[in-house]
């Protein structure tokens, strides 16, 4: 009987620990990048680069010289094309852009049901006047 209780408790603790670790963000450390013709995008992430590449404008780039840890980080930088500002952003959802109306939308992503106590990450911000 003690062995059964021990096994049940071990199983419950294991489930709690696995659940406490939360859901992993795919390529959350930005170590894997996929080559797309003349530029790279972080694996699993969608960026405006797919739309602006024809103008050789990239608002998301791979950074290898200034990283918190690992080999790479993602550099997000807003770019201006004529009178329009292309924001530097990434999403795990779907990004659509209508050239006729200049309307951009982000849909979906990865369902996240946990309620973590904290989220770790690193941000380096440079204000431009």
C-alpha positions in Angstrom: 0.0 0.0 0.0 2.9 2.4 0.8 4.4 1.7 -2.6 1.1 2.7 -4.3 0.8 5.9 -2.4 4.4 6.7 -3.1 3.9 6.0 -6.8 0.7 8.2 -6.9 2.5 11.0 -5.1 5.5 10.8 -7.4 3.2 10.9 -10.4 1.3 13.9 -9.1 4.5 15.8 -8.2 5.9 15.1 -11.7 2.7 16.4 -13.3 2.9 19.5 -11.1 6.6 20.2 -12.0 5.9 19.7 -15.8 2.9 22.0 -15.6 4.8 24.6 -13.6 7.5 24.8 -16.3 4.8 26.2 -18.6 4.6 26.2 -22.3 7.7 26.7 -24.3 7.9 29.5 -26.8 9.1 28.0 -30.1 12.6 29.3 -30.9 12.3 31.7 -28.0 16.0 32.2 -27.8 16.2 33.1 -31.5 19.1 30.7 -32.1 17.6 29.2 -35.3 17.2 31.3 -38.4 15.9 30.3 -41.9 17.3 31.7 -45.1 14.7 33.2 -47.3 16.2 34.4 -50.6 18.2 37.6 -49.5 17.3 37.7 -45.8 16.7 35.5 -42.8 13.7 35.1 -40.4 13.8 33.4 -37.0 12.3 29.9 -37.3 8.6 29.7 -36.5 8.3 33.5 -36.3 6.5 35.8 -38.9 8.0 39.2 -39.7 7.2 42.0 -42.1 10.4 41.1 -44.0 8.3 38.9 -46.3 6.5 41.9 -47.6 9.3 44.5 -47.6 12.0 42.3 -49.0 11.2 43.4 -52.6 12.3 46.9 -51.5 15.4 45.5 -49.6 14.0 46.8 -46.4 14.2 44.5 -43.3 12.8 45.5 -40.0 13.8 42.2 -38.3 17.4 41.1 -38.6 19.7 38.6 -37.0 22.1 40.1 -34.4 25.3 38.3 -33.7 27.5 40.9 -32.1 25.3 42.1 -29.3 23.5 39.2 -27.6 22.5 38.5 -24.0 23.3 34.8 -24.3 23.7 32.3 -27.1 24.9 33.1 -30.6 22.1 35.3 -31.9 19.3 37.6 -31.0 16.6 39.4 -33.0 17.0 43.1 -33.8 13.6 44.8 -34.3 13.8 48.2 -35.9 11.1 50.4 -37.4 11.8 51.4 -41.0 10.4 54.2 -43.2 9.3 53.4 -46.8 8.4 56.7 -48.4 5.8 58.0 -45.9 4.9 54.7 -44.3 6.5 53.3 -41.2 7.1 49.5 -41.1 7.3 48.5 -37.5 9.9 46.0 -36.3 7.8 43.2 -34.9 7.6 39.4 -34.8 4.6 37.1 -34.2 3.8 33.5 -33.9 0.5 34.2 -35.5 -0.5 35.1 -39.1 0.3 38.5 -40.5 -1.7 39.9 -43.4 -1.2 43.1 -45.2 -3.5 44.7 -47.8 -1.6 46.9 -50.2 -4.7 48.6 -51.5 -5.9 49.8 -48.1 -2.5 49.7 -46.3 -4.2 47.7 -43.6 -2.2 45.3 -41.5 -3.5 42.6 -39.2 -2.2 39.9 -36.9 -4.3 36.8 -36.2 -3.9 33.8 -34.0 -0.7 32.6 -32.5 -0.1 29.9 -30.0 -2.8 29.2 -27.4 -1.4 30.0 -24.0 -3.5 28.8 -21.1 -1.0 29.0 -18.2 -0.8 31.9 -15.8 2.9 32.2 -15.1 4.2 34.2 -12.1 6.8 35.8 -14.3 8.3 36.0 -17.8 12.0 36.3 -18.3 13.4 38.1 -21.3 16.0 40.8 -22.3 15.4 44.0 -24.1 17.8 46.6 -25.2 16.2 49.9 -26.3 17.7 52.9 -28.0 15.5 55.9 -28.2 15.7 57.8 -31.5 14.6 61.5 -31.5 
